[in-house]
Amino acid sequence: MSKLTTHRNSGRTIRSVRTCNLLTAGTICLIIAASGCAKLPHGMMPWQEESSDKKIQTGADAKPGPTQVRTGGDGFALGDVEKATLSPQQFVDRVAEHLRARHKFAAQRCVEQFPDAALAVLRDPTSVNTSPETLLVVAEAHDRQCTRGDTVAWAAVVRDRSAQPKHYTDYDDKRRRFMTHVQNGRVHEAMLLGLAAPQGSPGNVISIDVQYLTGIALVLDNRPREAVAAFQQALKLAGDSQPYESVNLLLLLSDAQRRAGDGVGAEQTWMAAAELCSDLAAGKATIADPILMERAAYLRPANAPWPRTAQQRLNDLAVRIGIVFPMPTMQLTSTSPNTTTDEAALWTVIGYWRLAREESQAALVALKRAESMTSSPLAAARLRLAESRALIRLGQAAAASGILINLASQSDPQIAHPAMALLGTLKLRQGGIQQGFNLLRRAVEQDASLVWPERTQAEADLGLAYLLAGDEPTGLRWLHGAQQSFEASGQREELMQSLENEAGYLDQAKKKDIADKIRNRLESLAAG
């Protein structure tokens, strides 16, 4: 059966429409901020009232350090924060799960959310246990997102591997031994293997990977000048058609140049990487890779400013999230051309991207870092709201509630109403039905003209609260209004979740014909 699932109020991308046997007689499951299922009080059907002491009132009487370079996987690991939630195997398992459920759209979105995991799998497909069909979906989605033009890239390699697997056996074996040698400090032995792309393999992505690994090995062997040449060769192969690869390579090249004593070249290369990284983040085919953005921040040469265009793009991304920083925080200081002001927008974007990937601990670190970099009360409050979502997902509801209660009591409605809405949804999840319902009503209905970034999600949650109250017409009206807004703004995952919620309710209300029509629409959306 399907469950009623509260919208996250968090800006995160929902992986898929989820189903489980949680909307059973007497129980509705509400989920908030990926923090797990919390059951509402037993003995209450969606259309029934609670006992008189908990009755929901729906009328007017309701009351309101220095970079440390070491091997890690394929390349450099630059600190504990710079980690992804999903291992390569977990990543392909998730994609395969979506495909088995015929949720092709969700599978593609998973690849888009984790371009780093996708690239790691495509570079070394023998390290994971998955089907050729899953690998092809990963390759095609990654190529669409991360390459430009009619480039022959990973999808062609996956097809060729499937057609003639023995052609790649020697390369896979050498690559595996190469990585083992490098990770154990035996770079000389690794270089003696003569790692090279299989003759006749499509495109140049494997050749890029070979130069990439060679450059890393040479850096670790304290041969930075030779590493510079390897990274430059990889960049030449990548050209303009593979910008995602190019950002990674530019950052590695900059670090190698610094180690080789070319400070000026290192700074210029890093500036090019920062420009390209921000361009990919803000472009039409967005590449939202928080690890790549963090790497760019950590490898920034001392006293080198972020390029002005990169700063503006990051500021624009923060505005889309709903956080506006005073312009001086995004400009170079007038007294020193080699110093910058804060990186508040940068760490805000990283924090929200981490939230979208369910990397809550890293998200919290990034958001707190951004909060420490701004003097704007509204921006700081919006960041604390995002921090509360991360805390909820980490199972720290009490700490989140403390933040939300403080924000909900503030006089600025742009701060108070979103906090009140999220607090209301959290109370519903915890079983505080009356309190949660009243908070959601106050947040959404008190000022119908007030707009904030998560308002539509709050409206969807309010619709669920009305359904819990037994007020079906009002509940469905709010749900349908939220669905129209999701569709108009292209929020496909949120639309699918709201439709699944409605279908689950209609099943319990014995309106199977209408529920089936909604599920037909869901199947069409999920198929991509």
MOTAPE-V685351 format. One line per field, one symbol per residue. ss: DSSP state (2 for helix, 1 for strand, 0 for the rest). psi: psi as a letter, one per 40 degrees, with the letter a starting at -180 (. if undefined). burial: b if it has 16 or more other ideal C-beta (glycine too) atoms within 10 Angstrom, else e. Layout:
BEGIN
ss=???
psi=???
burial=???
END
This chain:
BEGIN
ss=000000000000000000000000000011100000111000000000000222000000000000000011001100000000000222222222222200022222222220222222222022200002222222222222220000000222222222202222222222222222222000222222000000000000222222222222222200022222222222222200002222222222222222200022222222222222222222000000022222222200000000022222222222222000002222010000000100022222222222220002222222222220000022222222222222222000222222222222000022222222222222222200222222222222200000000022222222222222000222222222222222220002222222222222222200022222222222222200
psi=iiihhiidfeeihhdihiiigegihehhhhhhffeihhhiiiehideiiiideehhheaeeih.aihhhiihbebihfiddgiidhidddddddddddddefgddddddddddgdddddddddgeeeihiiddddddddddddddeiiafhhbddddddddddgdddeddddddddddddddeeegdddddedfhiihheiiaeddddddddddddddddefgdddddddddddddddaeegdddddddddddddddddeegdddddddddddddddddddeidghgggdddddddddehihehihiddddddddddddddehhihddeeiiiedheeiiaifdddddddddddddefgddddddddddddeeiehdddddddddddddddddeegdddddddddddeeidhdddddddddddddddddeegddddddddddddedgdehhideddddddddddddddeegdddddddddddddddddefgdddddddddddddddddefgddddddddddddddde.
burial=ebbbbbbbbbbbbbbbbbeeebbeeebbbbbbbbbeebebeeebebbeebeeeeebebeeeeeeeeeebebebbbbebeebbebebebeebbbbbbbbbeeebebbbbbbbbbbbbbbbbbbbbbebbebeeebbbbbbbbbbebbbeeebebbbbbbbbbeeeeeebeebbebbeebbebbeeebbeebbeeebebbeebbbbbbbbbbbbbbbbbbbbbebbebbbbbbbbbbebbeebbbbbbbbbbbbbbbbbbbbebeebbbebbbbbbbbbbebbbeeeebbbbbbbbbbbbbbbeebbbbeebbbbbbebbeebbbebeeebbeeeeeeeeebbbbbbbbbbbbbbbbbbbbbebbbbbbbbbbebbeeebbbbbbbbbbbbbbbbbebbeebbebbeebbeeeeeebbbbbbbbbbbbbbbbebbbbbbbbbbbbbeeeeeeebbbbbbbbbbbbbbbbbbbbbebbbebbeebbebbeeeebbbbbbbbbbbbbbbbbbeeeeeebeebbeebeebbee
END
